[in-house]
Amino acid sequence: MNSRTHVSFDSPSAMHDNSQHHDARDGHAVSPYRAEPLTDFSRAAARRAMDAALAQVSSQLGRTYPPIINGQAVLTAATFDSLNPSHCKQVVGRCGRSSVEQADAAVAAAKAAFPAWRDTEAPKRAEYLFRAAQVMRRRRFELAAWQVYECGKPRREADADVAESIDYCEFYGREMLRLAQPRRRDVPGEDNVYFYEPRGVAVVIAPWNFPLAILCGMTTAALVTGNTVVMKPAEQSSVIGAKLMEIFQEVELPPGVVNCLPGFGEEIGPVLVDHPDVTLIAFTGSRSVGLHINRQAAEVRPGQEQIKRVLAEMGGKNAILIDDDADMDEAVLGVVASAFGYAGQKCSACSRVIVLESVHDAFVTRLIEATRSLKIAPAEDPGCTVGPVIDAEAHQRIENAIDKGKNEGRLVYAGDVGSWKEEGYYIAPHIFDDVAPKASIAQEEIFGPVLAVLRARDLDQALEIANGTAYALTGGLFSRSPA
């Protein structure tokens, strides 16, 4: 997410002042895009608003969330519980376990809705997104609170997730208005016009770590460009997926234009990916699943009229490089925030820090001191800086990686989750030093609060180490050298 300013306010209603002026339907000018400000939780009013939202949402835990197909809630033969990772016995919601037949029905509903939605003028499609952004602003603290409970996101990061969702609606709406303007490509003797056409039914398969933002971003991009959508939120964030569906219904999107299927990926995922009426698949998740989707989508099924397009954002093994002239204060704070924010559960998180030999010891000492200051606590705690990991499976996988790391590097810091050990899925930050570039903890995505420190003799070798993995996503460099 882009850098932002913070919004300060004296009452929750003041958040509404951040709305951007637009009326795309009648051709009025739309104001230039600007990023949604983050909430300033140093202000008492913001803290009170968040506390009130947490209390409100707490009173709604345990409700049932069925699939929404063609605008209607659909009963399922079975349900599954979405649990609070901070307090793993607490049920956030009971979600309908969508069946293969319901997946087929959702695709059919999206296909039936496609012709009318395709022919809906771009300014009107953009207006739905702008209205959704307004609803998100009004429900901002509530939406953040659901993420605190269902995904264990500390309140600041949950608020940022909602802000990013608003950004997607505002930015994509404006981009569609720009792209909708016909562009002439005339040459003597010819009359040419260049324009874009929607593709058809899009399947959106979203992750749990940015439960509103990524689901919203992939869905609204497909919608505003004239495609209809079947949303498949992650099992661990199905309630938040239902809340996004509520917003689409509140802004009165036509039935069938968006459909929401909670359920298990291994059960309904193959139906959605292989379906001959699906033309576009947007996926964010692991490398293994993304590659599998690409392989499956490449095969043309009986009755399929178009070649499927797959947009896949997959894993990362991201490195931050520390030059010998780096500002150590900035470097340490940046690495700690990137490596241990949201317990390292981001594909963009720093999982390797490559330090030049001359400053290695000093950097590691300060890195350990800074990490020791982090507070491990439930996500609803205002002081939480490291919350739980998402579920029991992730907890075990990260513990296994830590055990492996003890044979591959020198464990220089292992935090303590204290009394929270039995309450939820907590893992404290771990730092391994003197890790070899080809060690598994320096090569494999861990998706948890585990950081590998590697040495380099100079910046050229540091770059070589950084590029020496199968992943390529994000990277960083702390240096005061101009080149």
C-alpha positions in Angstrom: 0.0 0.0 0.0 1.2 3.5 -0.8 2.5 5.8 1.9 -0.2 7.9 3.5 -1.0 10.7 5.9 -3.0 10.0 9.0 -6.4 11.5 9.5 -7.1 13.1 12.9 -10.6 13.8 14.0 -12.6 14.7 17.1 -15.6 12.5 16.4 -16.2 9.3 14.4 -18.5 11.2 12.1 -15.6 13.4 11.0 -14.3 10.4 9.0 -17.0 11.2 6.4 -15.2 14.4 5.5 -12.5 12.3 3.7 -15.0 11.3 1.0 -14.0 12.3 -2.6 -16.3 14.2 -4.8 -17.6 12.3 -7.8 -20.7 11.9 -9.9 -19.8 9.8 -12.8 -23.4 9.1 -13.9 -24.2 12.4 -15.5 -20.8 13.2 -16.9 -19.7 15.6 -14.1 -16.0 15.9 -13.4 -14.6 13.4 -11.0 -12.1 14.8 -8.5 -8.5 13.5 -8.8 -7.7 10.3 -6.9 -6.0 10.6 -3.5 -5.2 7.8 -1.1 -7.5 7.3 1.9 -5.8 8.6 5.0 -5.1 6.2 7.9 -6.8 6.7 11.2 -4.7 8.5 13.8 -5.1 6.2 16.9 -3.2 8.7 19.0 -6.5 10.7 19.1 -8.9 9.7 21.9 -11.9 9.9 19.6 -10.4 7.3 17.2 -9.6 4.9 20.1 -13.2 5.3 21.4 -14.6 4.7 18.0 -12.6 1.5 17.6 -13.4 0.3 21.0 -17.1 0.9 20.3 -16.9 -1.0 17.0 -15.1 -4.0 18.7 -17.9 -4.1 21.3 -20.6 -3.9 18.7 -19.0 -6.7 16.6 -18.4 -8.8 19.7 -22.2 -8.9 20.2 -22.7 -10.2 16.7 -20.2 -13.1 16.8 -21.5 -16.6 16.0 -24.0 -15.6 13.3 -24.5 -17.7 10.2 -23.3 -16.5 6.7 -24.7 -18.5 3.8 -23.6 -18.3 0.1 -25.2 -15.5 -1.9 -26.1 -16.6 -5.4 -28.1 -14.4 -7.8 -28.8 -12.0 -5.0 -30.3 -14.6 -2.7 -29.0 -16.4 0.4 -28.8 -20.1 -0.2 -29.0 -22.9 2.4 -26.2 -25.4 2.6 -26.1 -28.9 3.9 -23.2 -28.2 6.2 -21.5 -25.2 7.8 -18.0 -24.6 9.1 -16.8 -22.4 12.0 -14.6 -19.4 11.5 -12.5 -19.0 14.6 -10.8 -16.1 16.3 -7.0 -16.8 16.2 -6.5 -14.7 19.3 -8.9 -16.8 21.2 -9.1 -20.0 19.3 -12.3 -21.3 21.0 -14.3 -18.3 20.0 -16.5 -18.7 17.0 -16.6 -15.5 14.8 -19.2 -16.9 12.4 -20.7 -20.1 11.1 -20.4 -20.1 7.3 -22.2 -22.1 4.7 -20.1 -24.8 3.2 -20.8 -24.3 -0.5 -21.3 -27.4 -2.6 -20.2 -28.3 -6.1 -23.8 -27.8 -7.2 -23.8 -24.3 -5.7 -20.5 -23.4 -7.4 -22.1 -24.4 -10.7 -25.2 -22.3 -9.8 -23.0 -19.2 -9.0 -21.2 -19.4 -12.3 -24.6 -19.8 -14.1 -25.9 -16.7 -12.3 -22.9 -14.7 -13.2 -23.1 -15.8 -16.8 -26.8 -14.9 -17.0 -26.1 -11.4 -15.5 -23.1 -10.7 -17.8 -24.9 -9.4 -21.0 -26.8 -6.6 -19.1 -23.8 -5.7 -17.0 -21.4 -5.7 -20.0 -23.8 -3.2 -21.7 -24.1 -1.0 -18.6 -22.2 2.2 -19.3 -18.8 2.6 -17.7 -19.8 5.7 -15.7 -22.6 3.8 -14.0 -20.4 0.9 -13.2 -17.8 3.3 -11.7 -20.6 4.9 -9.6 -21.3 1.6 -7.9 -17.6 1.5 -6.8 -17.7 5.1 -5.5 -20.9 4.3 -3.6 -19.2 1.2 -2.1 -16.3 3.4 -1.0 -18.7 5.7 0.8 -20.3 2.7 2.6 -16.9 1.5 3.7 -16.0 4.9 5.1 -19.2 4.9 7.1 -18.6 1.3 8.3 -14.8 1.7 8.6 -14.3 0.9 12.3 -16.8 -2.0 12.1 -15.0 -3.5 9.1 -11.7 -3.2 10.9 -13.2 -4.8 14.0 -14.3 -7.9 12.0 -10.7 -8.3 10.8 -9.4 -8.0 14.4 -11.6 -10.8 15.5 -11.6 -13.1 12.4 -8.0 -12.7 11.2 -6.1 -11.5 14.3 -5.1 -8.2 12.7 -4.0 -5.5 15.2 -6.3 -2.5 14.9 -3.9 -0.2 13.0 -3.3 -2.8 10.4 -7.0 -3.7 10.2 -7.7 0.0 9.7 -5.1 0.2 6.9 -6.7 -2.8 5.2 -10.1 -1.0 5.1 -8.4 2.2 3.8 -6.8 0.1 1.0 -10.2 -1.3 0.1 -11.6 2.2 -0.2 -8.6 3.1 -2.4 -9.3 0.2 -4.8 -12.9 1.4 -5.3 -11.9 5.0 -5.8 -8.9 4.3 -8.0 -10.4 1.6 -10.2 -13.5 3.7 -10.7 -11.4 6.6 -12.0 -9.3 4.3 -14.2 -12.4 2.9 -15.8 -13.7 6.4 -16.7 -10.3 7.1 -18.3 -10.2 3.8 -20.2 -13.8 4.2 -21.4 -12.9 7.2 -23.5 -12.6 6.0 -27.1 -9.2 6.6 -28.6 -9.0 7.2 -32.3 -6.3 5.4 -34.3 -7.0 6.9 -37.8 -4.7 6.7 -40.8 -5.6 8.1 -44.2 -8.4 6.1 -45.8 -9.4 4.4 -42.5 -11.7 5.2 -39.6 -10.5 3.3 -36.4 -11.6 3.4 -32.8 -9.7 1.6 -30.0 -11.8 0.4 -27.0 -12.0 -2.3 -24.4 -14.5 -5.2 -24.0 -15.3 -7.2 -20.9 -14.3 -10.9 -20.9 -17.2 -12.6 -19.1 -17.4 -14.5 -15.8 -14.4 -13.8 -13.4 -13.6 -16.1 -10.4 -11.9 -14.3 -7.6 -10.0 -16.6 -5.2 -8.7 -14.4 -2.3 -6.4 -14.9 0.7 -7.1 -14.3 4.4 -4.1 -12.0 5.2 -5.6 -8.9 3.5 -9.2 -10.2 3.9 -11.1 -7.2 2.7 -8.5 -5.3 0.6 -7.4 -8.1 -1.8 -10.9 -9.6 -2.1 -12.2 -6.1 -2.8 -9.5 -5.1 -5.1 -9.7 -8.1 -7.4 -13.5 -8.1 -7.4 -14.0 -4.4 -8.1 -11.4 -4.4 -10.9 -13.3 -7.2 -12.6 -16.7 -5.5 -11.9 -15.9 -2.0 -13.1 -14.5 -3.4 -16.4 -17.8 -5.1 -17.1 -17.2 -8.6 -15.9 -19.4 -10.5 -13.5 -17.9 -12.2 -10.5 -17.9 -15.3 -8.3 -16.1 -14.5 -5.1 -14.4 -17.3 -3.2 -13.0 -15.8 0.1 -10.5 -17.8 2.1 -12.1 -20.2 4.6 -10.4 -18.3 7.5 -11.9 -14.9 6.4 -15.3 -16.0 5.1 -17.2 -13.6 7.5 -15.3 -10.6 6.1 -16.1 -11.9 2.6 -19.8 -11.9 3.6 -19.4 -8.3 4.9 -18.1 -7.2 1.5 -21.0 -8.9 -0.1 -23.3 -7.0 2.2 -21.8 -3.8 0.9 -22.3 -4.8 -2.7 -25.9 -5.5 -1.9 -26.3 -2.2 0.0 -25.2 -0.3 -3.1 -27.8 -2.3 -5.1 -25.6 -4.1 -7.6 -27.9 -6.1 -9.8 -28.5 -9.8 -8.8 -25.9 -12.2 -10.2 -23.3 -9.5 -10.9 -21.5 -10.6 -7.8 -21.9 -13.9 -6.1 -20.2 -15.1 -2.9 -19.3 -18.7 -2.1 -17.8 -19.4 1.3 -16.4 -22.9 1.5 -13.3 -25.0 1.2 -11.0 -24.5 -1.8 -10.2 -28.1 -2.3 -14.0 -28.8 -2.7 -15.3 -26.0 -4.9 -12.0 -24.5 -6.2 -11.6 -27.2 -9.0 -15.2 -26.6 -10.2 -14.6 -22.9 -10.5 -11.2 -23.1 -12.1 -12.2 -25.8 -14.6 -15.7 -24.4 -15.4 -16.0 -23.8 -19.2 -18.1 -20.7 -18.6 -15.3 -19.0 -16.5 -13.1 -16.7 -18.6 -10.9 -15.0 -16.0 -9.4 -16.2 -12.7 -7.8 -13.8 -10.2 -5.9 -15.5 -7.5 -3.7 -14.4 -4.6 -2.1 -17.1 -2.4 0.7 -19.6 -2.3 3.0 -20.4 -5.2 2.0 -24.1 -5.3 -1.7 -23.3 -5.5 -1.2 -20.5 -8.0 0.9 -22.8 -10.3 -1.7 -25.5 -10.1 -4.5 -23.0 -11.1 -2.4 -21.9 -14.1 -2.0 -25.5 -15.2 -5.6 -26.3 -14.8 -6.8 -23.2 -16.5 -4.6 -23.8 -19.5 -6.6 -26.9 -20.5 -9.6 -26.1 -22.7 -12.7 -27.9 -21.5 -15.7 -29.1 -23.6 -18.0 -26.2 -24.3 -15.4 -23.6 -23.5 -15.5 -20.6 -25.9 -12.5 -18.6 -24.6 -9.0 -19.2 -23.4 -9.0 -18.5 -19.7 -6.8 -15.7 -18.4 -5.2 -16.1 -15.0 -3.9 -13.2 -12.8 -1.9 -14.8 -10.0 0.0 -13.0 -7.2 1.9 -15.7 -5.3 4.6 -16.0 -2.6 7.7 -14.1 -1.8 11.0 -14.5 0.0 11.8 -10.9 0.3 15.1 -9.4 1.3 16.2 -6.1 2.8 19.8 -5.1 2.2 21.7 -3.1 4.8 24.6 -1.1 3.4 27.6 -0.1 5.5 26.6 3.5 5.5 22.9 2.9 6.3 21.1 4.9 9.0 20.9 2.2 11.6 17.8 3.7 13.3 15.8 3.7 10.1 17.1 0.3 9.1 16.3 -1.5 12.3 12.8 0.1 12.5 12.1 -0.8 8.9 13.2 -4.4 9.2 11.3 -5.0 12.4 8.1 -3.5 11.0 8.4 -5.5 7.7 9.4 -8.8 9.3 7.1 -8.9 12.3 4.1 -6.7 11.3 1.0 -8.9 11.3 3.3 -11.7 12.6 5.1 -11.8 9.2 2.0 -13.1 7.4 2.4 -11.0 4.3 3.8 -12.1 0.9 5.6 -8.7 1.0 7.1 -9.3 4.4 10.9 -9.2 5.0 12.0 -12.7 5.7 15.8 -12.2 4.9 18.0 -9.3 5.9 21.4 -9.2 4.2 23.9 -7.1 6.1 27.3 -6.0 5.0 30.0 -7.5 7.1 31.4 -4.3 8.5 28.1 -3.3 10.2 26.7 -6.8 10.8 27.3 -7.2 14.5 26.1 -3.7 15.4 23.0 -4.1 13.3 22.1 -7.5 14.8 22.5 -6.2 18.3 20.2 -3.4 17.7 17.7 -5.6 15.8 17.4 -7.9 18.8 16.9 -5.0 21.1 14.1 -3.6 19.0 12.4 -6.9 18.5 12.5 -7.5 22.3 10.3 -4.4 22.7 7.4 -5.8 20.6 4.3 -6.7 22.6 2.7 -10.1 21.9 -1.0 -9.9 22.7 -4.5 -10.5 21.3 -5.2 -8.4 18.3 -7.9 -6.4 20.1 -5.3 -5.2 22.6 -4.5 -1.5 21.7 -0.8 -2.1 22.4 -0.5 -5.3 20.3 2.4 -5.2 17.9 2.6 -9.0 17.3 -0.7 -10.9 17.3 -1.5 -14.6 16.6 -0.9 -16.5 13.4 -4.0 -17.4 11.5 -4.8 -21.0 12.5 -3.5 -24.3 14.0 -2.1 -25.5 10.6 -0.1 -22.3 10.2 1.1 -22.5 13.8 2.5 -26.0 13.2 4.1 -25.2 9.9 5.9 -22.2 11.4 7.0 -24.2 14.4 8.4 -26.8 12.0 10.3 -24.1 10.1 11.8 -22.8 13.4 12.9 -26.3 14.3 14.6 -26.6 10.9 16.2 -23.2 11.3 18.0 -24.3 14.5 20.0 -26.7 12.3 20.7 -24.1 9.7 21.6 -20.9 11.6 22.4 -19.5 15.0 19.2 -18.7 16.9 20.0 -15.3 18.4 16.5 -14.3 19.5 13.4 -16.3 20.5 10.6 -14.4 22.0 8.2 -15.8 24.6 4.4 -15.8 24.1 4.0 -16.2 27.8 0.4 -16.8 29.1 -1.1 -16.5 25.7 0.3 -19.9 24.6 -2.9 -21.9 25.4 -5.3 -19.1 24.4 -4.6 -18.8 20.7 -2.2 -19.4 17.9 0.7 -17.3 19.1 4.3 -17.6 17.9 6.9 -15.1 19.1 9.4 -13.5 16.7 12.5 -15.6 16.0 15.8 -14.3 14.5 18.4 -16.6 13.0 21.9 -15.3 12.3 24.7 -16.5 10.1 22.3 -18.3 7.8 23.7 -19.7 4.5 22.1 -18.3 1.3 20.9 -21.7 0.2 19.5 -22.8 3.6 15.8 -23.7 3.6 14.9 -20.8 5.9 16.6 -18.5 3.4 14.8 -20.0 0.4 11.4 -21.2 1.5 8.4 -18.9 2.3 7.6 -19.3 6.0 4.8 -16.8 6.3 5.4 -16.2 9.9 7.5 -14.1 12.4 10.8 -15.7 11.4 13.7 -13.7 10.1 17.0 -15.0 8.6 20.1 -12.7 8.8 22.8 -13.3 6.2 26.2 -11.7 5.8 27.7 -10.2 2.6 31.2 -8.8 2.0 29.9 -6.0 -0.2 26.8 -4.7 -2.0 27.4 -6.8 -5.1 27.4 -10.0 -3.1 24.3 -8.8 -1.2 22.5 -8.3 -4.4 23.6 -11.7 -5.7 22.2 -13.3 -2.5 19.0 -11.3 -2.7 18.4 -12.6 -6.2 19.3 -16.2 -5.4 15.8 -17.5 -4.8 12.9 -18.8 -6.9 10.8 -15.9 -5.7 10.6 -12.3 -6.9 8.2 -9.9 -5.2 9.5 -7.1 -3.0 12.9 -5.9 -1.8 14.5 -3.0 0.1 17.8 -1.3 0.6 18.9 1.0 3.4 21.9 3.1 2.2 23.0 6.7 2.2 25.0 6.2 -1.0 23.5 8.1 -4.0 24.2 5.2 -6.4 
